Amino acid sequence: MKNILNKLFEQQRLTKQEAKEVLIQIANETYNTSQIASFLTVFMMRPISVEELAGFREALLELAVKIDLSEFNTIDLCGTGGDGKNTFNISTLTSFVVAGTGNKVAKHGNYGVSSVSGSSNMLEYLGYKFTNDEATLKRQIEDANICFLHAPLFHPAMKAVGPVRKELGLKTFFNMLGPLVNPSNPQNQLVGVFNLEVARIYNYLLQETSKNYGIVYSLDGYDEISLTSSFKLFTKENEQLITPENLGLKRLQQSEIFGGNSVATSAKIFMSILDGKGTEAQNNAVLANAAFALKIIDKNKSFDTAFEEAKESLVSLKAKQCLTKLIKNFKEQIQL
């Protein structure tokens, strides 16, 4: 690690192979926490290169606990996190709305690092038990149209750096990696990122795959379609700048999608929306993301059609039924 750190401190870039090897050694717990913290800090001080991110991604996928969900046509809805905005759990709610339309969701997620409540915090609070057992996850996706892949159970390297990331409390390149390393390799993906540079790196990497994807970044800093500003959408076909008004939706205030200062508060908002009692602003933020997810699965679908499908899933409580089915084996009743 000393040689790698010296190279980085001299403002040199790692090759793809060097980046891959470092991650493998981190997973093997070869380095101490001070070395890992120093390594992570370098990438907070300068942009990561495509080669470095590709090497880190390759290492994590190679080391990952393997799971085969290829019999289903799945989609992952996962943001990088790290935007520091403390919204309610938009991508997790979007996942249940998409599942409620009958599509299969393989959601990859983790505990929040730079936010109060990540997807893992929320699902754990609601009574979901994390697992990497393939048969269990297949049963969940068959019964509930959704399963949840808790990153530390599948990625030993992520688990190895978990305490360091938590102590730093800042976004690291692991935030960038999370959405790129879903161990089930879903055929479809909607991913939100925390800046335009990361969006372009993602677009470069995902262009090389067979995946149907959309990458979104709201220009005021959100790693999802927030409806508080215009947002960029990158797909395999093109790059677009879209305003809320383009979608026939009202522009929102940031306060309207705030998620509170605790997991408990976030959970109340989460369940209120799933119960069909969300505000118009909260609902529209979720439904806009869900509509674009549905368009990724079927690129011939119009936004208006996709939005109405998503809305029906939410207001008919089909999205909530997916959550209920997902956790039924682990908890008799959700108590907030």
N, C-alpha and C positions, 0 to 999 in steps of 0.2 A: 504493500500500500504506500510505503514511503516514496517509491519511485513515481507512482501514479500521482500522488499529491504534489510532488515537486514539479511534475510536468504540468499539472493544472495550475499551480501557483505561478508558473511562468507563462500563463495565458495560452497554453497550447490546447488543442482539441484531442479527444480520444478517438482512436479508430473504432469502427464497429466491433471488431474482435476484442479490443481492450475493454470497451464498455461491457461487453457480454461477460468477459472473464471476471471483472470486478464484482458484478452482480452475483455470479455463481459463488465467488469466495465469500461475499456477504451472507448468502444463504447458508453456506457451510460454517458460519460463525468463526471465520478465520480472523476477523478484525475486532478490535475493541470499540467501545462506544465512542470514544474520543475521535478515533480515526473515521468512523462512520459519520459522525456529526460534521467533521471537517470536510469530508467528501460531499455530503449533501449541501453544505453551505456554499461551496464553489458554484453550484448550479442555481443558487438564489441570487448570485452576484453577476452572472452573465447568462445570456441565452444558451439553451441546449442546442446542439446541432442535430440535424437529421440522422447522421451516422451514429451519434451517441444514443439517441432515443431508440433507434432501430436495434442497436446492440443490447440495450437494457430490455427492450420488449422481447427480443429473441431468447434471452436468458430466462426471463420469467415464464415464457411459454414452454420452453424446454424443461424447466424444473417443475412446472405445475402438475398438481394431481389431475390426472386425465379423467374427463367425463364425456360420454358420447350421448348427445341429444339430437343427433343428426336426423333421426326419424321424424322430428318435428321441424316445421318452418318457424324458427324463433326470431325474436327481436330483443335486443338489449337497449335499455334507456338509462344512460348513466352519464353523469357529468363529472368533470375533473374535480369539482370542488375548488376551494382556494380563491373564490371570488370575494370572500369576506362579507357577504351581503346578509347572511342570516335570514334567508327566505324560509317559508314553510317548505315541506319536503315535496317540491313540485315534481321532480322526476320519478319519485316513488309513487306518488298519487297517479301520475300519468301512466305508470306501468300497470296499475290496477284497472284504470279506465280502458287501456288497450286490451288487457286480458278480458274485460267485460264485454268487449265486442266479439269475442270468440277467437282472437288471435293468441298465439302462444308466446309467452314472455320468459326469457331466461335472464333475470336481472342480476347484474354483478354489482356488489357494493361493499362498503366498509363503514367503520365508525367515523364520525366527523373528526377532522384534525383541526381545521381552521374555522369550523362552524360549530354551533351548539349541538346540532342533531343531524348526523349522517343517516343514510338509509338503514344501516345496521342498528344504530341506536334506536330508531323508530320501530323497526320490526321486532327487535328484542323486547322493547318496552310493551308492545302489544301482545307479546306472548309467543312469538315465533322462536323455534329452536333451530339453530344453525346446524347444518349437516353437509357432509361431502359424500354421502352414500348415494350412489347413482340410482339404485332402485327406488329409494325414497323420493329423490328429486323427480324422477320420471313419473312416479305416482302423483306427485303434487301437480306437475304440469298437465297431466291427463285430467285430473279432477278439478283443479282450480284455474287452469290455463296459465299458471305462473309458478315459477320456482325461484328461489333466491340463493345466489352463490356468494357466501360471505368470504371475501378475499383471503383473509389469513388462513382459512382452512384449505385453500387451494394453492397458495403461493408462499412457500417457506421463506423466501427472501423478504417479502412484505412483512411477514410475522417477525422476522429477525430485526427489522428496523423499527417496528411499531413503537417500542418505548422511546427511542430517540426522536421519532417524529412527534410523539405526544409531548415530550419535553420541549422541543423546539416550538411547537404550536404554530408553525408557519407552513405555507404551501412549499412542497419540494417536488422534485421531478417524479416522485411516486404518485402525486396527484395527476400528473400528465399520463402516467403509465396505466393507471387503473382501468380506464375505459378501453384500452388497447389489448388487454390481456384476459378477457373473459375466457375461462378455460373450456367452455363448451363451444367456442367459435361459432356464435350465431350467424345466420345467413343475412340478417338485417340489423342495422344499428342507427339509433339517433343519439348523438353525443353532444353535450355542451362543453365549451372550453372557456377559460378565463381571460384569454386575450387573442388578438388576431394572429400573432406570430405562431402560437400553438395551433390555431385553426389551420394555418397553411402547412405546418409540418404534418399534422394529422392527415390533411388532404393528400399530401405527397405519399405518405405511407399507405393509406387506405386505397389509393388508386391502384396499388400493386396487388390488391386482393380481389377476390370474386364477390366480396360483400356488397350488398346494397346499403348505402349509408347516407346520412345527412349530418353535417357538423354545424352547430349553431353558436353564435356569439352575439350577445346584445351589446350595442356600442357603448352603453353606460356601465359595462363591466360585469353583467350577469353571465353565468355559464349555462344559460337556458333561454328560452323565449320568454322574456319577462313582461312584454307588452308595455314596459316603461320607456322604451326607446325603439329606434330602428334596430334590426338585427341582420347579421350576415348569415347566409345559408350556403354552405358548400356541399355539392353532391358530385357524383362521378361525371355528371353531364355538364354542370355549370356552376357559376358563383353568382349569387343574387344579393341585393340589398332590399330588404322588405320592411315596410312600416306597419304598425298596427292598423292604420287607416286602410292600407292596401288590402287587409283581410276583413275589412268591415267591422273592426273592433275598436273600442275606445282605448286611448292611451291611458295607462295606469300611473298612479303615484307610487313611489317606492314603499311608502308606509302601508299601502293596501296589500302587499304581498310579504310583509314582515312575518317571521315565524316565531317570534318570542325569544325569551332568554333562557329557556330550559327545555329539556326533552318533554317534560310533562305538558308544558304550554303548547309546544309544537304538536304533540299527540292530540290535544283537544281540537286544535285547528284541523289536523289531519282527519280525525273522525267526523268532525262537523261537516267537512266537505264531502266525505264518503256517504254521510247520512242524508245528503241532498240539502244541507242547510248552510252551505258556503255562500259567501257574498258573490255578487256578479263578477267582481274583479278577481277573486280567488278562483272561481269556476273557469272564467275565460283564460286565465293564465295556464291552468291545467289542460283545458280543452284545446288550446292552440298548439301546445306541445304534442298532445295525443293525436291531433289531426295530421300534423307533419309526420308523426311516426307511422300512421296508417298510410300516408302517401308514399312513404319509403317502401312499405310492404307491397303496395300496389301503386306504381308510379302513374298509372292512368286515372287514378281517382282525383277528383277536384278537391280543393281545400274545403269548399262549402259542404260537399257530400261527406267528407271525412269528419268535419267538425260536427255535423248532425249525428253521425254514427257515434262519435265520442260522447256527445251530449246525452244521447239515449242511454248509453251504458251507465253514465253517472246518475241521471235523474231516475232511472228505473231501478237503481240500486244493484245493478248487475256487477258493477265494480266492487261494491261492498261485499257482495256474495263471494267474489273471488278471494277477498281477504279472509272472510269467515271460513271458507273451505281450506285455505292454506294453513291456518293455525288450529283447525279443529282437533287435531290429534295431540296438541300440546297444551291447550288451555281451553277450559269449558266456556269461559265467558270473558270477553274483553272488559276490563275495568279501568277506567281513566280516573 
